[in-house]
Amino acid sequence: MKRAILAKQARKDLLAMWEEIKMLDILEIAQEKGFEQGIEQGISRGKTLGMLESLQEIIVEALFERFKHIPGHILQQIRAIQSHDILKIIFRQIFRCNDIQDFEKTLSQIMT
């Protein structure tokens, strides 16, 4: 009888340990999935930032090519823009403006 009680308790203990092991597996899988999603999000964000920085740099280069001298505050404004669409609009304006003052006015209008 005592042996049967001990066997029953051992079975309960084993089942409890098995449940804990399964939970650890589930947690490990969830952690791996979360890590993979974090990497994917990081890569996506990195690509977005890289494209923004590239477009900002192209705009700066085009401004220097077109107007030769660019005031620092204009460069700071361009580098602070985090919208791909706004940067494309600004890029097109470089070729429509007659001088840097005209561009500065246009940039001010776009930013308001």
C-alpha positions in Angstrom: 0.0 0.0 0.0 2.8 2.4 1.0 4.5 1.5 -2.3 1.4 2.4 -4.3 1.1 5.7 -2.6 4.7 6.5 -3.3 4.3 5.5 -6.9 1.2 7.7 -7.2 3.2 10.6 -5.7 6.2 10.0 -8.0 3.8 9.9 -11.0 2.3 13.3 -9.9 5.8 14.7 -9.4 6.9 13.5 -12.9 3.7 15.0 -14.5 4.4 18.3 -12.8 8.0 18.3 -14.0 6.8 17.4 -17.5 4.4 20.3 -17.5 7.2 22.6 -16.4 9.5 21.3 -19.1 6.7 21.9 -21.7 6.2 25.5 -20.4 10.0 26.1 -20.7 9.9 24.9 -24.3 6.9 27.2 -25.0 8.7 30.1 -23.4 11.9 29.4 -25.3 10.0 29.3 -28.6 8.1 32.5 -27.8 11.4 34.1 -26.9 13.0 33.0 -30.2 10.0 34.3 -32.2 10.1 37.6 -30.4 13.9 37.9 -31.1 13.3 37.1 -34.8 10.5 39.7 -35.0 12.8 42.2 -33.3 15.5 41.6 -35.8 13.1 42.0 -38.7 11.8 45.3 -37.3 15.3 46.5 -36.7 16.3 45.7 -40.3 13.2 47.4 -41.6 13.8 50.5 -39.5 17.5 50.5 -40.6 16.5 50.4 -44.2 14.0 53.3 -43.7 16.6 55.4 -41.9 19.2 54.6 -44.6 16.9 55.7 -47.4 16.1 58.9 -45.5 19.8 59.7 -44.9 20.6 58.9 -48.6 17.8 61.2 -49.8 18.9 63.9 -47.4 22.5 63.6 -48.7 21.4 63.7 -52.3 19.4 66.9 -51.6 22.5 68.5 -49.9 24.7 67.6 -52.8 22.2 68.9 -55.3 21.9 72.2 -53.3 25.7 72.6 -53.4 25.8 71.9 -57.1 23.0 74.3 -57.9 23.7 77.2 -55.5 27.4 76.6 -54.4 26.8 77.9 -50.8 24.2 76.6 -48.4 23.5 78.3 -45.0 23.9 75.9 -42.1 20.4 76.3 -40.9 19.0 75.0 -44.2 21.3 72.0 -44.0 20.0 71.4 -40.4 16.4 71.6 -41.5 16.9 69.1 -44.3 18.8 66.6 -42.1 15.9 66.9 -39.5 13.2 65.9 -42.0 12.0 62.3 -41.4 9.5 62.1 -44.3 10.4 60.5 -47.6 7.6 62.3 -49.4 8.6 65.7 -48.1 12.2 65.1 -49.0 11.1 64.3 -52.6 9.1 67.5 -52.8 12.1 69.5 -51.5 14.4 67.8 -54.0 12.2 68.9 -56.9 12.1 72.5 -55.6 15.9 72.8 -56.0 15.5 72.9 -59.8 12.5 75.3 -59.7 14.1 78.0 -57.5 16.3 80.7 -59.0 18.6 81.2 -56.0 19.2 80.0 -52.4 16.9 82.7 -51.0 14.1 81.5 -53.2 14.8 78.0 -52.1 14.8 79.0 -48.4 11.4 80.7 -48.8 10.0 77.6 -50.5 11.5 75.3 -47.8 9.9 77.5 -45.2 6.5 77.1 -46.9 6.8 73.4 -47.2 7.7 73.0 -43.5 4.7 75.0 -42.3 
